Amino acid sequence: MLAFLLLAGSAGAQGSASATSGNVGYSANVTCSQNTVIDFANGNFGTILQGGSAVLMPSVVLNNTGCNPAKVEARFDTSYNSLFGLISGNNDVIDAMNFYLGTTDPLPFLDGTGIDVPVATAPLGFSMLNATLSVPSTQTPGNYAGNVILTFSDAV
């Protein structure tokens, strides 16, 4: 415990000083948090036909070395004309709502406006996130790429 000593003095009529003292007690509650990192990532879906889908199992391996489970949120940071997702060299977009990421079926899909979406809870130790990409049947052929941002915080 940390304590501060407060001293106050005043001069009397005779020039004498009197002192008073007091103390203030302090305390702290020390806790720990999640500490999650990406241990492995595979984002290559390969070739997918229009109207088809592909699955990556696992797509991401997480390692939580903290003392609390982690809430895992995901969002695309790549967009064209305010639509987030995978983008081709011709600026065609596979909407983020066609991209699914998580640990349990049905996997949650990401948001086409770039907002964080809760996708999993990472327990202590290693856990895996699976990814699925569903390509609309009307999607323009091409090479598509995009970045997904994962955010980790203490699960409540």
C-alpha positions in Angstrom: 0.0 0.0 0.0 1.2 3.5 -0.9 0.6 6.3 1.5 1.1 10.0 1.4 1.8 12.0 4.5 0.1 15.4 4.6 1.7 18.1 6.8 0.1 21.4 7.6 1.6 24.1 9.7 0.4 27.5 11.0 2.2 30.1 13.0 0.6 31.1 16.3 0.7 34.5 17.9 3.8 33.6 19.8 5.6 32.4 16.6 5.2 28.7 17.5 4.2 26.2 14.8 1.9 23.3 15.2 1.8 20.4 12.7 -1.0 18.0 11.8 -0.7 14.9 9.7 -2.9 12.4 7.9 -2.5 9.7 5.4 -4.2 8.5 2.3 -4.3 4.8 1.4 -4.2 3.6 -2.2 -4.8 0.1 -3.6 -4.9 -1.5 -7.1 -6.5 -4.5 -8.6 -4.2 -5.9 -11.2 -5.7 -8.1 -13.9 -4.7 -9.5 -17.2 -6.2 -9.6 -20.6 -6.4 -11.6 -23.8 -3.2 -11.6 -25.9 -4.1 -12.9 -29.3 -1.9 -13.1 -32.4 -2.3 -14.6 -35.8 -0.1 -17.7 -35.8 -0.9 -18.8 -39.4 -3.0 -17.5 -42.3 -4.0 -18.9 -45.7 -6.1 -16.6 -47.8 -5.8 -18.3 -51.2 -9.1 -19.7 -52.4 -7.6 -20.6 -55.8 -9.9 -20.9 -58.8 -13.7 -20.7 -58.2 -16.3 -20.9 -61.0 -19.1 -18.3 -61.2 -21.8 -19.4 -58.9 -19.4 -21.6 -56.9 -17.8 -21.5 -53.6 -14.5 -22.5 -51.9 -13.6 -23.2 -48.3 -10.4 -22.8 -46.4 -10.1 -25.0 -43.3 -8.3 -23.5 -41.5 -7.8 -20.0 -43.0 -6.4 -18.5 -39.8 -4.9 -20.0 -36.7 -5.0 -17.8 -33.6 -2.9 -18.1 -30.5 -4.2 -16.5 -27.3 -1.5 -16.5 -24.6 -3.4 -14.2 -22.3 -5.7 -15.1 -19.4 -9.1 -14.2 -21.0 -10.9 -15.4 -24.1 -10.7 -13.0 -27.0 -13.6 -11.5 -29.0 -12.6 -11.7 -32.6 -14.1 -9.2 -35.1 -13.4 -8.9 -38.8 -13.9 -6.4 -41.6 -12.7 -5.7 -45.1 -10.6 -2.6 -45.5 -10.6 -2.8 -49.3 -13.4 -1.1 -51.2 -14.5 0.5 -54.4 -17.4 3.0 -54.6 -18.1 2.4 -50.9 -18.6 -1.4 -51.4 -16.2 -3.5 -49.3 -14.9 -6.9 -50.3 -12.5 -8.5 -52.8 -11.7 -6.2 -55.7 -10.5 -7.0 -59.3 -8.1 -5.0 -61.4 -11.2 -3.7 -63.2 -12.7 -2.5 -59.9 -15.4 -5.2 -59.9 -16.2 -6.2 -56.3 -17.2 -9.5 -54.7 -19.3 -8.1 -51.9 -18.0 -8.8 -48.3 -21.5 -10.4 -47.7 -20.2 -13.3 -49.8 -17.3 -13.9 -47.5 -17.8 -16.0 -44.4 -15.3 -16.3 -41.5 -15.6 -18.0 -38.1 -15.4 -21.2 -36.1 -18.9 -22.6 -36.1 -21.5 -23.2 -38.8 -23.2 -21.2 -40.0 -20.2 -18.9 -40.4 -21.0 -15.2 -40.1 -20.6 -13.1 -43.2 -18.7 -9.9 -43.3 -20.4 -6.5 -43.8 -20.4 -4.8 -47.2 -20.0 -1.4 -45.6 -16.7 -2.2 -43.8 -18.1 -2.4 -40.3 -16.5 -4.8 -37.8 -18.5 -8.1 -37.4 -18.1 -10.5 -34.4 -16.9 -13.7 -36.0 -15.6 -15.9 -33.1 -14.4 -16.1 -29.5 -10.8 -17.3 -29.3 -10.3 -19.4 -26.1 -6.9 -19.6 -24.4 -4.4 -21.4 -26.6 -4.8 -22.2 -30.3 -8.0 -21.9 -32.3 -8.9 -21.9 -36.0 -11.0 -19.7 -38.2 -12.5 -21.2 -41.3 -13.3 -19.1 -44.4 -15.8 -19.5 -47.2 -16.1 -17.4 -50.4 -19.3 -17.7 -52.4 -19.0 -16.2 -55.9 -22.3 -14.9 -57.4 -23.3 -16.5 -60.7 -23.2 -13.1 -62.4 -19.7 -12.1 -61.0 -17.3 -10.8 -63.7 -14.4 -13.2 -64.2 -11.0 -11.9 -63.0 -8.5 -12.0 -60.2 -9.8 -10.6 -57.0 -8.0 -9.6 -53.8 -8.8 -7.9 -50.5 -7.6 -7.4 -47.0 -9.5 -8.5 -43.9 -8.6 -6.8 -40.6 -9.0 -8.9 -37.5 -9.5 -7.1 -34.2 -9.1 -8.8 -30.8 -10.5 -7.6 -27.5 -11.5 -9.2 -24.2 -14.6 -11.3 -24.5 -17.2 -10.2 -22.1 
